[in-house]
Amino acid sequence: MNLSMEEFLPYYGRRKGRRLSKASKRLLEKNLRAYLLPHKFSHPTCLFTHYPEKIFLEIGFGGGEHLAMEAKNHPENGYIGAEPFLNGVVSLLRHCKNDEIKNIRIWPDDIRLQVSSWPNNCLDGVFIMFPDPWPKNRHASRRIINKDNLEELSRLMKIGGELRIATDHSYAKNWILAGMLENPNFEWSVNHPKDWNIKPKNWPESRYMRKAIIEGRKPAWFNFKRVTN
Ligand SMILES: C[S@@+](CC[C@H](N)C(=O)[O-])C[C@H]1O[C@@H](n2cnc3c(N)ncnc32)[C@H](O)[C@@H]1O
């Protein structure tokens, strides 16, 4: 990859979250370079050592469990994950190392710093698993599902592409659904009124998903399709 650790190190300073242990820092320094998403590229298909059949983006991958499992199950595809918390990045790198996953590229920062230069219709799907719920109205602008972000996602996604969203937070269920239904570029893929209560079988677990289920909360599972309007 064409970004050196020296170029990456300035990002360290503005990270929030737990301090990295020495072992985590070592793992990051040794392994991130091979997975790091460059600042600029012409098309996501050029990022991988194979020509990927499909390209997916996960925004806010947390510890990377969902992304790593998707990538492991589908080596024919390419996956891009964004997560500003370095402990999460370290956790994903551990999954990549242990499972010899090669088809992931990591953006260790806010996804909004990347996507404006990406070409139209370059993504086959987007995953947003358990986004930060931002329940207070005064924090509404921080919600990941908002008008501007959805416009950008619809530009990036191919027609027929999947937008996968899950949440266990009651307010977030409302603002996610309201935002999605307002946007004519997406169609809610449901066959049955109870569909959103049932976890789709092919969605791998994420850390927040596991926590929600263990603590007895009922997540909502939303699947949207990019459509022409
Ligand atoms: C509640 S956590 C869920 C993590 C993971 N998806 C899971 O299900 O375990 C939400 C994550 O989204 C990340 N996030 C929020 N806004 C983001 C953005 N603009 N770009 C990338 N990641 C973001 C946060 O750093 C946080 O780790």
The ligand as a Gaussian input file, in Angstrom:
#p B3LYP/6-31G(d) Opt

LIG

0 1
 C      -22.025000       1.670000      18.563000
 S      -20.543000       1.337000      17.706000
 C      -20.903000      -0.162000      16.815000
 C      -19.674000      -0.896000      16.379000
 C      -19.903000      -2.153000      15.524000
 N      -20.536000      -1.816000      14.269000
 C      -20.695000      -3.215000      16.235000
 O      -21.863000      -3.465000      15.840000
 O      -20.154000      -3.814000      17.171000
 C      -20.588000       2.540000      16.387000
 C      -19.229000       2.756000      15.754000
 O      -19.345000       3.624000      14.636000
 C      -18.151000       4.385000      14.539000
 N      -18.447000       5.581000      13.733000
 C      -19.318000       6.576000      14.024000
 N      -19.317000       7.513000      13.065000
 C      -18.412000       7.092000      12.120000
 C      -17.951000       7.655000      10.894000
 N      -18.403000       8.822000      10.442000
 N      -17.010000       6.974000      10.197000
 C      -16.539000       5.791000      10.656000
 N      -16.947000       5.231000      11.822000
 C      -17.862000       5.861000      12.547000
 C      -17.813000       4.696000      15.997000
 O      -16.446000       5.002000      16.166000
 C      -18.210000       3.397000      16.693000
 O      -17.135000       2.525000      16.877000

